[in-house]
Amino acid sequence: MIITRKGHYRLLEDIKVRNSITIGTLPKGTAIEITQVDNVKQKVIGEQLLDWTHWDLPVENIN
């Protein structure tokens, strides 16, 4: 699903997240909050994602 707005989403499969310091995995079923959407660069960010991530993620909206 392409995320085009802020909100709460649930992961439908495991995803890897990373930033300059750490790499981790968010397991299937984890609820994530998207706090910013960059429509120009097609990226989203939220606290659980650690860094900007491409906006096409395996999620469902839970708002």
N, CA, C and O atoms as a Maestro MAE file, in Angstrom:
{
 s_m_m2io_version
 :::
 2.0.0
}

f_m_ct {
 s_m_title
 :::
 protein
 m_atom[252] {
  # First column is atom index #
  i_m_mmod_type
  r_m_x_coord
  r_m_y_coord
  r_m_z_coord
  i_m_residue_number
  s_m_chain_name
  s_m_pdb_residue_name
  s_m_pdb_atom_name
  i_m_atomic_number
  :::
  1 25 0.851 -1.172 0.000 1 A "MET " " N  " 7
  2 3 0.000 0.000 0.000 1 A "MET " " CA " 6
  3 2 0.896 1.234 0.000 1 A "MET " " C  " 6
  4 15 1.850 1.312 0.774 1 A "MET " " O  " 8
  5 25 0.594 2.182 -0.853 2 A "ILE " " N  " 7
  6 3 1.327 3.442 -0.861 2 A "ILE " " CA " 6
  7 2 0.705 4.356 0.193 2 A "ILE " " C  " 6
  8 15 -0.487 4.657 0.138 2 A "ILE " " O  " 8
  9 25 1.512 4.789 1.141 3 A "ILE " " N  " 7
  10 3 1.038 5.629 2.239 3 A "ILE " " CA " 6
  11 2 1.112 7.087 1.802 3 A "ILE " " C  " 6
  12 15 2.194 7.604 1.525 3 A "ILE " " O  " 8
  13 25 -0.043 7.748 1.740 4 A "THR " " N  " 7
  14 3 -0.086 9.140 1.289 4 A "THR " " CA " 6
  15 2 -0.515 10.108 2.381 4 A "THR " " C  " 6
  16 15 -0.571 11.315 2.145 4 A "THR " " O  " 8
  17 25 -0.823 9.596 3.583 5 A "ARG " " N  " 7
  18 3 -1.182 10.505 4.677 5 A "ARG " " CA " 6
  19 2 -0.751 9.952 6.027 5 A "ARG " " C  " 6
  20 15 -0.549 8.749 6.194 5 A "ARG " " O  " 8
  21 25 -0.617 10.859 6.980 6 A "LYS " " N  " 7
  22 3 -0.213 10.483 8.336 6 A "LYS " " CA " 6
  23 2 -1.289 9.611 8.966 6 A "LYS " " C  " 6
  24 15 -2.464 9.700 8.613 6 A "LYS " " O  " 8
  25 25 -0.870 8.765 9.907 7 A "GLY " " N  " 7
  26 3 -1.832 7.941 10.618 7 A "GLY " " CA " 6
  27 2 -1.195 6.692 11.193 7 A "GLY " " C  " 6
  28 15 0.027 6.542 11.217 7 A "GLY " " O  " 8
  29 25 -2.064 5.794 11.658 8 A "HIS " " N  " 7
  30 3 -1.628 4.538 12.263 8 A "HIS " " CA " 6
  31 2 -1.864 3.398 11.273 8 A "HIS " " C  " 6
  32 15 -2.909 3.322 10.626 8 A "HIS " " O  " 8
  33 25 -0.869 2.515 11.170 9 A "TYR " " N  " 7
  34 3 -0.924 1.404 10.228 9 A "TYR " " CA " 6
  35 2 -0.411 0.144 10.909 9 A "TYR " " C  " 6
  36 15 0.369 0.217 11.858 9 A "TYR " " O  " 8
  37 25 -0.857 -1.024 10.415 10 A "ARG " " N  " 7
  38 3 -0.393 -2.307 10.938 10 A "ARG " " CA " 6
  39 2 0.371 -3.020 9.820 10 A "ARG " " C  " 6
  40 15 -0.092 -3.088 8.682 10 A "ARG " " O  " 8
  41 25 1.554 -3.553 10.167 11 A "LEU " " N  " 7
  42 3 2.380 -4.249 9.180 11 A "LEU " " CA " 6
  43 2 1.777 -5.605 8.826 11 A "LEU " " C  " 6
  44 15 1.329 -6.341 9.704 11 A "LEU " " O  " 8
  45 25 1.771 -5.930 7.537 12 A "LEU " " N  " 7
  46 3 1.257 -7.208 7.060 12 A "LEU " " CA " 6
  47 2 2.368 -8.240 6.863 12 A "LEU " " C  " 6
  48 15 2.090 -9.416 6.629 12 A "LEU " " O  " 8
  49 25 3.623 -7.802 6.957 13 A "GLU " " N  " 7
  50 3 4.775 -8.705 6.913 13 A "GLU " " CA " 6
  51 2 5.958 -8.026 7.591 13 A "GLU " " C  " 6
  52 15 5.938 -6.816 7.818 13 A "GLU " " O  " 8
  53 25 6.981 -8.799 7.913 14 A "ASP " " N  " 7
  54 3 8.185 -8.246 8.550 14 A "ASP " " CA " 6
  55 2 8.879 -7.270 7.606 14 A "ASP " " C  " 6
  56 15 8.931 -7.500 6.398 14 A "ASP " " O  " 8
  57 25 9.415 -6.176 8.160 15 A "ILE " " N  " 7
  58 3 10.232 -5.258 7.361 15 A "ILE " " CA " 6
  59 2 11.506 -4.925 8.127 15 A "ILE " " C  " 6
  60 15 11.518 -4.917 9.358 15 A "ILE " " O  " 8
  61 25 12.567 -4.653 7.394 16 A "LYS " " N  " 7
  62 3 13.826 -4.215 8.002 16 A "LYS " " CA " 6
  63 2 13.838 -2.695 8.035 16 A "LYS " " C  " 6
  64 15 13.437 -2.037 7.075 16 A "LYS " " O  " 8
  65 25 14.302 -2.148 9.151 17 A "VAL " " N  " 7
  66 3 14.438 -0.699 9.303 17 A "VAL " " CA " 6
  67 2 15.886 -0.401 9.658 17 A "VAL " " C  " 6
  68 15 16.568 -1.218 10.277 17 A "VAL " " O  " 8
  69 25 16.348 0.786 9.256 18 A "ARG " " N  " 7
  70 3 17.753 1.128 9.526 18 A "ARG " " CA " 6
  71 2 17.936 2.628 9.557 18 A "ARG " " C  " 6
  72 15 17.152 3.383 8.981 18 A "ARG " " O  " 8
  73 25 18.970 3.040 10.232 19 A "ASN " " N  " 7
  74 3 19.459 4.416 10.176 19 A "ASN " " CA " 6
  75 2 20.982 4.337 10.216 19 A "ASN " " C  " 6
  76 15 21.546 3.260 10.025 19 A "ASN " " O  " 8
  77 25 21.644 5.439 10.455 20 A "SER " " N  " 7
  78 3 23.111 5.431 10.408 20 A "SER " " CA " 6
  79 2 23.746 4.666 11.565 20 A "SER " " C  " 6
  80 15 24.933 4.346 11.505 20 A "SER " " O  " 8
  81 25 22.989 4.367 12.610 21 A "ILE " " N  " 7
  82 3 23.553 3.718 13.793 21 A "ILE " " CA " 6
  83 2 23.112 2.263 13.949 21 A "ILE " " C  " 6
  84 15 23.890 1.439 14.428 21 A "ILE " " O  " 8
  85 25 21.891 1.932 13.557 22 A "THR " " N  " 7
  86 3 21.349 0.614 13.867 22 A "THR " " CA " 6
  87 2 20.525 0.040 12.726 22 A "THR " " C  " 6
  88 15 20.061 0.762 11.844 22 A "THR " " O  " 8
  89 25 20.354 -1.276 12.763 23 A "ILE " " N  " 7
  90 3 19.489 -1.999 11.834 23 A "ILE " " CA " 6
  91 2 18.588 -2.873 12.692 23 A "ILE " " C  " 6
  92 15 19.051 -3.483 13.656 23 A "ILE " " O  " 8
  93 25 17.309 -2.941 12.352 24 A "GLY " " N  " 7
  94 3 16.386 -3.760 13.117 24 A "GLY " " CA " 6
  95 2 15.298 -4.329 12.235 24 A "GLY " " C  " 6
  96 15 15.240 -4.040 11.040 24 A "GLY " " O  " 8
  97 25 14.435 -5.141 12.828 25 A "THR " " N  " 7
  98 3 13.309 -5.737 12.118 25 A "THR " " CA " 6
  99 2 12.037 -5.437 12.885 25 A "THR " " C  " 6
  100 15 11.973 -5.622 14.101 25 A "THR " " O  " 8
  101 25 11.022 -4.973 12.168 26 A "LEU " " N  " 7
  102 3 9.695 -4.808 12.749 26 A "LEU " " CA " 6
  103 2 8.866 -6.011 12.316 26 A "LEU " " C  " 6
  104 15 8.680 -6.222 11.118 26 A "LEU " " O  " 8
  105 25 8.362 -6.810 13.265 27 A "PRO " " N  " 7
  106 3 7.634 -8.024 12.904 27 A "PRO " " CA " 6
  107 2 6.221 -7.743 12.395 27 A "PRO " " C  " 6
  108 15 5.638 -6.692 12.663 27 A "PRO " " O  " 8
  109 25 5.695 -8.706 11.661 28 A "LYS " " N  " 7
  110 3 4.322 -8.656 11.161 28 A "LYS " " CA " 6
  111 2 3.373 -8.389 12.324 28 A "LYS " " C  " 6
  112 15 3.527 -8.967 13.400 28 A "LYS " " O  " 8
  113 25 2.388 -7.510 12.109 29 A "GLY " " N  " 7
  114 3 1.407 -7.188 13.137 29 A "GLY " " CA " 6
  115 2 1.748 -5.969 13.971 29 A "GLY " " C  " 6
  116 15 0.913 -5.502 14.745 29 A "GLY " " O  " 8
  117 25 2.960 -5.443 13.831 30 A "THR " " N  " 7
  118 3 3.371 -4.261 14.584 30 A "THR " " CA " 6
  119 2 2.582 -3.044 14.123 30 A "THR " " C  " 6
  120 15 2.425 -2.818 12.923 30 A "THR " " O  " 8
  121 25 2.086 -2.261 15.074 31 A "ALA " " N  " 7
  122 3 1.401 -1.006 14.748 31 A "ALA " " CA " 6
  123 2 2.449 0.093 14.654 31 A "ALA " " C  " 6
  124 15 3.261 0.265 15.564 31 A "ALA " " O  " 8
  125 25 2.429 0.837 13.550 32 A "ILE " " N  " 7
  126 3 3.368 1.946 13.371 32 A "ILE " " CA " 6
  127 2 2.583 3.227 13.142 32 A "ILE " " C  " 6
  128 15 1.471 3.206 12.615 32 A "ILE " " O  " 8
  129 25 3.174 4.333 13.542 33 A "GLU " " N  " 7
  130 3 2.560 5.638 13.316 33 A "GLU " " CA " 6
  131 2 3.412 6.400 12.311 33 A "GLU " " C  " 6
  132 15 4.607 6.601 12.529 33 A "GLU " " O  " 8
  133 25 2.799 6.823 11.212 34 A "ILE " " N  " 7
  134 3 3.474 7.650 10.217 34 A "ILE " " CA " 6
  135 2 3.232 9.099 10.616 34 A "ILE " " C  " 6
  136 15 2.087 9.542 10.702 34 A "ILE " " O  " 8
  137 25 4.320 9.844 10.863 35 A "THR " " N  " 7
  138 3 4.194 11.219 11.342 35 A "THR " " CA " 6
  139 2 4.432 12.257 10.253 35 A "THR " " C  " 6
  140 15 3.980 13.395 10.379 35 A "THR " " O  " 8
  141 25 5.141 11.879 9.178 36 A "GLN " " N  " 7
  142 3 5.389 12.802 8.069 36 A "GLN " " CA " 6
  143 2 5.389 12.036 6.756 36 A "GLN " " C  " 6
  144 15 5.835 10.891 6.691 36 A "GLN " " O  " 8
  145 25 4.879 12.686 5.703 37 A "VAL " " N  " 7
  146 3 4.880 12.115 4.357 37 A "VAL " " CA " 6
  147 2 5.527 13.125 3.420 37 A "VAL " " C  " 6
  148 15 5.141 14.294 3.400 37 A "VAL " " O  " 8
  149 25 6.507 12.678 2.648 38 A "ASP " " N  " 7
  150 3 7.167 13.519 1.644 38 A "ASP " " CA " 6
  151 2 6.697 13.046 0.271 38 A "ASP " " C  " 6
  152 15 7.186 12.041 -0.244 38 A "ASP " " O  " 8
  153 25 5.738 13.779 -0.325 39 A "ASN " " N  " 7
  154 3 5.177 13.382 -1.612 39 A "ASN " " CA " 6
  155 2 6.156 13.554 -2.762 39 A "ASN " " C  " 6
  156 15 6.049 12.851 -3.767 39 A "ASN " " O  " 8
  157 25 7.102 14.466 -2.638 40 A "VAL " " N  " 7
  158 3 8.073 14.705 -3.707 40 A "VAL " " CA " 6
  159 2 9.062 13.540 -3.809 40 A "VAL " " C  " 6
  160 15 9.315 13.028 -4.899 40 A "VAL " " O  " 8
  161 25 9.616 13.127 -2.673 41 A "LYS " " N  " 7
  162 3 10.605 12.040 -2.666 41 A "LYS " " CA " 6
  163 2 9.975 10.670 -2.431 41 A "LYS " " C  " 6
  164 15 10.682 9.663 -2.405 41 A "LYS " " O  " 8
  165 25 8.649 10.621 -2.260 42 A "GLN " " N  " 7
  166 3 7.898 9.379 -2.041 42 A "GLN " " CA " 6
  167 2 8.435 8.599 -0.840 42 A "GLN " " C  " 6
  168 15 8.727 7.407 -0.937 42 A "GLN " " O  " 8
  169 25 8.560 9.302 0.301 43 A "LYS " " N  " 7
  170 3 9.082 8.682 1.518 43 A "LYS " " CA " 6
  171 2 8.196 9.039 2.709 43 A "LYS " " C  " 6
  172 15 7.492 10.049 2.697 43 A "LYS " " O  " 8
  173 25 8.245 8.194 3.732 44 A "VAL " " N  " 7
  174 3 7.509 8.422 4.974 44 A "VAL " " CA " 6
  175 2 8.461 8.214 6.147 44 A "VAL " " C  " 6
  176 15 9.498 7.563 6.023 44 A "VAL " " O  " 8
  177 25 8.078 8.788 7.296 45 A "ILE " " N  " 7
  178 3 8.875 8.597 8.508 45 A "ILE " " CA " 6
  179 2 7.935 8.497 9.703 45 A "ILE " " C  " 6
  180 15 6.857 9.090 9.731 45 A "ILE " " O  " 8
  181 25 8.377 7.738 10.670 46 A "GLY " " N  " 7
  182 3 7.685 7.594 11.939 46 A "GLY " " CA " 6
  183 2 8.702 7.106 12.954 46 A "GLY " " C  " 6
  184 15 9.778 6.641 12.580 46 A "GLY " " O  " 8
  185 25 8.377 7.207 14.217 47 A "GLU " " N  " 7
  186 3 9.331 6.842 15.269 47 A "GLU " " CA " 6
  187 2 9.834 5.407 15.119 47 A "GLU " " C  " 6
  188 15 11.027 5.157 15.290 47 A "GLU " " O  " 8
  189 25 8.955 4.469 14.805 48 A "GLN " " N  " 7
  190 3 9.349 3.067 14.703 48 A "GLN " " CA " 6
  191 2 10.216 2.784 13.479 48 A "GLN " " C  " 6
  192 15 10.972 1.812 13.472 48 A "GLN " " O  " 8
  193 25 10.118 3.620 12.444 49 A "LEU " " N  " 7
  194 3 10.868 3.375 11.206 49 A "LEU " " CA " 6
  195 2 12.322 3.819 11.284 49 A "LEU " " C  " 6
  196 15 13.119 3.432 10.429 49 A "LEU " " O  " 8
  197 25 12.693 4.614 12.275 50 A "LEU " " N  " 7
  198 3 14.058 5.082 12.526 50 A "LEU " " CA " 6
  199 2 14.552 6.124 11.531 50 A "LEU " " C  " 6
  200 15 15.329 6.998 11.915 50 A "LEU " " O  " 8
  201 25 14.135 6.068 10.272 51 A "ASP " " N  " 7
  202 3 14.618 6.995 9.249 51 A "ASP " " CA " 6
  203 2 13.586 7.033 8.121 51 A "ASP " " C  " 6
  204 15 12.622 6.267 8.124 51 A "ASP " " O  " 8
  205 25 13.799 7.928 7.160 52 A "TRP " " N  " 7
  206 3 12.903 8.008 6.009 52 A "TRP " " CA " 6
  207 2 12.924 6.684 5.251 52 A "TRP " " C  " 6
  208 15 13.988 6.107 5.028 52 A "TRP " " O  " 8
  209 25 11.736 6.204 4.854 53 A "THR " " N  " 7
  210 3 11.565 4.922 4.169 53 A "THR " " CA " 6
  211 2 10.659 5.129 2.972 53 A "THR " " C  " 6
  212 15 9.762 5.971 3.015 53 A "THR " " O  " 8
  213 25 10.881 4.366 1.893 54 A "HIS " " N  " 7
  214 3 10.007 4.467 0.720 54 A "HIS " " CA " 6
  215 2 8.565 4.209 1.147 54 A "HIS " " C  " 6
  216 15 8.315 3.351 1.994 54 A "HIS " " O  " 8
  217 25 7.621 4.940 0.571 55 A "TRP " " N  " 7
  218 3 6.237 4.917 1.054 55 A "TRP " " CA " 6
  219 2 5.421 3.703 0.645 55 A "TRP " " C  " 6
  220 15 4.269 3.596 1.066 55 A "TRP " " O  " 8
  221 25 5.948 2.789 -0.145 56 A "ASP " " N  " 7
  222 3 5.227 1.576 -0.533 56 A "ASP " " CA " 6
  223 2 5.564 0.478 0.478 56 A "ASP " " C  " 6
  224 15 6.557 -0.233 0.324 56 A "ASP " " O  " 8
  225 25 4.736 0.348 1.506 57 A "LEU " " N  " 7
  226 3 4.982 -0.599 2.590 57 A "LEU " " CA " 6
  227 2 3.835 -1.604 2.688 57 A "LEU " " C  " 6
  228 15 2.705 -1.286 2.317 57 A "LEU " " O  " 8
  229 25 4.115 -2.824 3.188 58 A "PRO " " N  " 7
  230 3 3.066 -3.826 3.373 58 A "PRO " " CA " 6
  231 2 2.265 -3.532 4.645 58 A "PRO " " C  " 6
  232 15 2.524 -4.121 5.695 58 A "PRO " " O  " 8
  233 25 1.289 -2.618 4.549 59 A "VAL " " N  " 7
  234 3 0.529 -2.182 5.724 59 A "VAL " " CA " 6
  235 2 -0.962 -2.123 5.419 59 A "VAL " " C  " 6
  236 15 -1.384 -2.123 4.263 59 A "VAL " " O  " 8
  237 25 -1.755 -2.073 6.505 60 A "GLU " " N  " 7
  238 3 -3.180 -1.777 6.406 60 A "GLU " " CA " 6
  239 2 -3.476 -0.643 7.375 60 A "GLU " " C  " 6
  240 15 -2.857 -0.545 8.434 60 A "GLU " " O  " 8
  241 25 -4.414 0.204 7.014 61 A "ASN " " N  " 7
  242 3 -4.780 1.352 7.842 61 A "ASN " " CA " 6
  243 2 -5.584 0.872 9.045 61 A "ASN " " C  " 6
  244 15 -6.486 0.049 8.892 61 A "ASN " " O  " 8
  245 25 -5.272 1.374 10.241 62 A "ILE " " N  " 7
  246 3 -6.030 0.991 11.442 62 A "ILE " " CA " 6
  247 2 -6.635 2.203 12.142 62 A "ILE " " C  " 6
  248 15 -6.966 2.126 13.325 62 A "ILE " " O  " 8
  249 25 -6.782 3.310 11.440 63 A "ASN " " N  " 7
  250 3 -7.382 4.515 12.053 63 A "ASN " " CA " 6
  251 2 -8.837 4.294 12.335 63 A "ASN " " C  " 6
  252 15 -9.510 5.189 12.847 63 A "ASN " " O  " 8
  :::
 }
 m_bond[251] {
  # First column is bond index #
  i_m_from
  i_m_to
  i_m_order
  :::
  1 1 2 1
  2 2 3 1
  3 3 4 2
  4 3 5 1
  5 5 6 1
  6 6 7 1
  7 7 8 2
  8 7 9 1
  9 9 10 1
  10 10 11 1
  11 11 12 2
  12 11 13 1
  13 13 14 1
  14 14 15 1
  15 15 16 2
  16 15 17 1
  17 17 18 1
  18 18 19 1
  19 19 20 2
  20 19 21 1
  21 21 22 1
  22 22 23 1
  23 23 24 2
  24 23 25 1
  25 25 26 1
  26 26 27 1
  27 27 28 2
  28 27 29 1
  29 29 30 1
  30 30 31 1
  31 31 32 2
  32 31 33 1
  33 33 34 1
  34 34 35 1
  35 35 36 2
  36 35 37 1
  37 37 38 1
  38 38 39 1
  39 39 40 2
  40 39 41 1
  41 41 42 1
  42 42 43 1
  43 43 44 2
  44 43 45 1
  45 45 46 1
  46 46 47 1
  47 47 48 2
  48 47 49 1
  49 49 50 1
  50 50 51 1
  51 51 52 2
  52 51 53 1
  53 53 54 1
  54 54 55 1
  55 55 56 2
  56 55 57 1
  57 57 58 1
  58 58 59 1
  59 59 60 2
  60 59 61 1
  61 61 62 1
  62 62 63 1
  63 63 64 2
  64 63 65 1
  65 65 66 1
  66 66 67 1
  67 67 68 2
  68 67 69 1
  69 69 70 1
  70 70 71 1
  71 71 72 2
  72 71 73 1
  73 73 74 1
  74 74 75 1
  75 75 76 2
  76 75 77 1
  77 77 78 1
  78 78 79 1
  79 79 80 2
  80 79 81 1
  81 81 82 1
  82 82 83 1
  83 83 84 2
  84 83 85 1
  85 85 86 1
  86 86 87 1
  87 87 88 2
  88 87 89 1
  89 89 90 1
  90 90 91 1
  91 91 92 2
  92 91 93 1
  93 93 94 1
  94 94 95 1
  95 95 96 2
  96 95 97 1
  97 97 98 1
  98 98 99 1
  99 99 100 2
  100 99 101 1
  101 101 102 1
  102 102 103 1
  103 103 104 2
  104 103 105 1
  105 105 106 1
  106 106 107 1
  107 107 108 2
  108 107 109 1
  109 109 110 1
  110 110 111 1
  111 111 112 2
  112 111 113 1
  113 113 114 1
  114 114 115 1
  115 115 116 2
  116 115 117 1
  117 117 118 1
  118 118 119 1
  119 119 120 2
  120 119 121 1
  121 121 122 1
  122 122 123 1
  123 123 124 2
  124 123 125 1
  125 125 126 1
  126 126 127 1
  127 127 128 2
  128 127 129 1
  129 129 130 1
  130 130 131 1
  131 131 132 2
  132 131 133 1
  133 133 134 1
  134 134 135 1
  135 135 136 2
  136 135 137 1
  137 137 138 1
  138 138 139 1
  139 139 140 2
  140 139 141 1
  141 141 142 1
  142 142 143 1
  143 143 144 2
  144 143 145 1
  145 145 146 1
  146 146 147 1
  147 147 148 2
  148 147 149 1
  149 149 150 1
  150 150 151 1
  151 151 152 2
  152 151 153 1
  153 153 154 1
  154 154 155 1
  155 155 156 2
  156 155 157 1
  157 157 158 1
  158 158 159 1
  159 159 160 2
  160 159 161 1
  161 161 162 1
  162 162 163 1
  163 163 164 2
  164 163 165 1
  165 165 166 1
  166 166 167 1
  167 167 168 2
  168 167 169 1
  169 169 170 1
  170 170 171 1
  171 171 172 2
  172 171 173 1
  173 173 174 1
  174 174 175 1
  175 175 176 2
  176 175 177 1
  177 177 178 1
  178 178 179 1
  179 179 180 2
  180 179 181 1
  181 181 182 1
  182 182 183 1
  183 183 184 2
  184 183 185 1
  185 185 186 1
  186 186 187 1
  187 187 188 2
  188 187 189 1
  189 189 190 1
  190 190 191 1
  191 191 192 2
  192 191 193 1
  193 193 194 1
  194 194 195 1
  195 195 196 2
  196 195 197 1
  197 197 198 1
  198 198 199 1
  199 199 200 2
  200 199 201 1
  201 201 202 1
  202 202 203 1
  203 203 204 2
  204 203 205 1
  205 205 206 1
  206 206 207 1
  207 207 208 2
  208 207 209 1
  209 209 210 1
  210 210 211 1
  211 211 212 2
  212 211 213 1
  213 213 214 1
  214 214 215 1
  215 215 216 2
  216 215 217 1
  217 217 218 1
  218 218 219 1
  219 219 220 2
  220 219 221 1
  221 221 222 1
  222 222 223 1
  223 223 224 2
  224 223 225 1
  225 225 226 1
  226 226 227 1
  227 227 228 2
  228 227 229 1
  229 229 230 1
  230 230 231 1
  231 231 232 2
  232 231 233 1
  233 233 234 1
  234 234 235 1
  235 235 236 2
  236 235 237 1
  237 237 238 1
  238 238 239 1
  239 239 240 2
  240 239 241 1
  241 241 242 1
  242 242 243 1
  243 243 244 2
  244 243 245 1
  245 245 246 1
  246 246 247 1
  247 247 248 2
  248 247 249 1
  249 249 250 1
  250 250 251 1
  251 251 252 2
  :::
 }
}
